Amino acid sequence: MRALLFVLLCAVFSPLLMVGSMVFAFKVRFVNVPRGISGTAYEPYMARLALHLIGSRRDDVSERIAPHLPALSPLIMGLLVKPMALASRWSGFRGSFFAYPGPRPSTLMTFISHRTHFFDTAIAEAAAADSPIRQLVFLGAGWDTRSYCPLPDGADPSGGGVKIFEVDEPPTQEAKVRALRDAGVDCDHVTFAPTDFNQQSWLESLTAHGFDKDVPTFILWEGVTMYLDDAAVSKTLAEVAGLAPGSRIAFDFLGRELVFAESPHVLLGNQMKYALKSYYGESMHFGISTAAPARQQVLDFFEGRGLDVENFEPLGRESGRGTPIGGLILAAA
Ligand SMILES: C[S@@+](CC[C@H](N)C(=O)[O-])C[C@H]1O[C@@H](n2cnc3c(N)ncnc32)[C@H](O)[C@@H]1O
């Protein structure tokens, strides 16, 4: 009944949703991307914003900065994001797509909610009062707002004595800082280190901005590895392995089978490749095989890298002959 009401409300709102999607797509492609600002950063951000507006996962700052991000505006919010949220709120329907922490095993439709929950939990543990972690780094931070408000379980990365750094390509970071300031969000406790991972070592850049590599550090690397090449990923992991003992990195990856459109993900891989290139002008380069047994493939990948895998969760079904679309990793130096 709730699902039916949701579908009916979406049908009523469909003219607004269609116009909103077109204006948003136009702004991403022809305003955002030509300025060198990440287009893919909107994917996880819009998912977190939707979870917030629907009431599944609180993230006030994502809503506050929305009208100030380069490809969004109050008009797009009113045409695209808010009608969808209203349809969910009025019908009471959340389904698995709008659920947080979402179902396990996750699917292509629900993996961002799974991923968000995995990283929320890892950051909350790192920011807890009894945690030895003293520095928190968001590598490829995009429009992530975890530095600016409490996490869903109440943990507040910005509240303790943990020093917070955000690293991203200069145009994306400049746009974020502008959006935060325009929205009146306090960001003075965050150190911004503009860096292109392909041109410069993020560790050198962070060190130049006051980062101390001898202090236990937590690094979040969410939604980034797939856009880098093998060498850049290996270099980052080697740099994390060289940080103070107890330091951790949490990141997600896509399966090699998906990134390179190999069996059993030929169709999906090709569709993603085409959509990413034509819409965002970006390409996928890195993946770890998730062919069964996926867990063993991950352990093999980490062999000799100086990092212990503390947690691995597949994105998708791992049992039997399943080939997950990717995975989530927490590893310690
Ligand atoms: C899909 S977004 C993820 C953003 C954020 N971590 C989140 O989950 O919301 C990928 C991010 O990685 C950044 N990125 C991609 N390639 C990069 C590079 N070579 N150097 C620095 N940042 C990069 C992009 O600018 C973007 O912010």
The ligand as an SDF file (V2000), in Angstrom:
LIG
                    3D

 27 29  0  0  0  0  0  0  0  0999 V2000
   32.8890    9.9540   -6.1440 C   0  0  0  0  0  0  0  0  0  0  0  0
   33.6350   11.3320   -5.4060 S   0  0  0  0  0  0  0  0  0  0  0  0
   33.5900   10.8560   -3.6930 C   0  0  0  0  0  0  0  0  0  0  0  0
   33.5580   12.0240   -2.7850 C   0  0  0  0  0  0  0  0  0  0  0  0
   33.4050   11.7240   -1.2990 C   0  0  0  0  0  0  0  0  0  0  0  0
   34.4930   10.9180   -0.8020 N   0  0  0  0  0  0  0  0  0  0  0  0
   32.0830   11.0930   -0.9890 C   0  0  0  0  0  0  0  0  0  0  0  0
   32.0210    9.8770   -0.8160 O   0  0  0  0  0  0  0  0  0  0  0  0
   31.0860   11.8040   -0.9850 O   0  0  0  0  0  0  0  0  0  0  0  0
   35.3500   11.1860   -5.8080 C   0  0  0  0  0  0  0  0  0  0  0  0
   36.1850   12.3030   -5.2130 C   0  0  0  0  0  0  0  0  0  0  0  0
   37.5790   12.0170   -5.4650 O   0  0  0  0  0  0  0  0  0  0  0  0
   38.2070   13.1750   -5.9160 C   0  0  0  0  0  0  0  0  0  0  0  0
   39.3140   12.8050   -6.7980 N   0  0  0  0  0  0  0  0  0  0  0  0
   39.2600   12.0290   -7.9060 C   0  0  0  0  0  0  0  0  0  0  0  0
   40.4730   11.9750   -8.4930 N   0  0  0  0  0  0  0  0  0  0  0  0
   41.2990   12.7330   -7.7220 C   0  0  0  0  0  0  0  0  0  0  0  0
   42.6630   13.0910   -7.8110 C   0  0  0  0  0  0  0  0  0  0  0  0
   43.4320   12.6710   -8.8250 N   0  0  0  0  0  0  0  0  0  0  0  0
   43.1900   13.8930   -6.8610 N   0  0  0  0  0  0  0  0  0  0  0  0
   42.4160   14.3380   -5.8220 C   0  0  0  0  0  0  0  0  0  0  0  0
   41.1150   14.0300   -5.6950 N   0  0  0  0  0  0  0  0  0  0  0  0
   40.5550   13.2540   -6.6370 C   0  0  0  0  0  0  0  0  0  0  0  0
   37.1160   13.9280   -6.6770 C   0  0  0  0  0  0  0  0  0  0  0  0
   37.4110   15.3170   -6.8190 O   0  0  0  0  0  0  0  0  0  0  0  0
   35.8980   13.6540   -5.8190 C   0  0  0  0  0  0  0  0  0  0  0  0
   35.7270   14.6010   -4.8140 O   0  0  0  0  0  0  0  0  0  0  0  0
  1  2  1  0
  2  3  1  0
  2 10  1  0
  3  4  1  0
  4  5  1  0
  5  6  1  0
  5  7  1  0
  7  8  2  0
  7  9  1  0
 10 11  1  0
 11 12  1  0
 11 26  1  0
 12 13  1  0
 13 14  1  0
 13 24  1  0
 14 15  1  0
 14 23  1  0
 15 16  2  0
 16 17  1  0
 17 18  1  0
 17 23  2  0
 18 19  1  0
 18 20  2  0
 20 21  1  0
 21 22  2  0
 22 23  1  0
 24 25  1  0
 24 26  1  0
 26 27  1  0
M  CHG  2   2   1   9  -1
M  END
$$$$
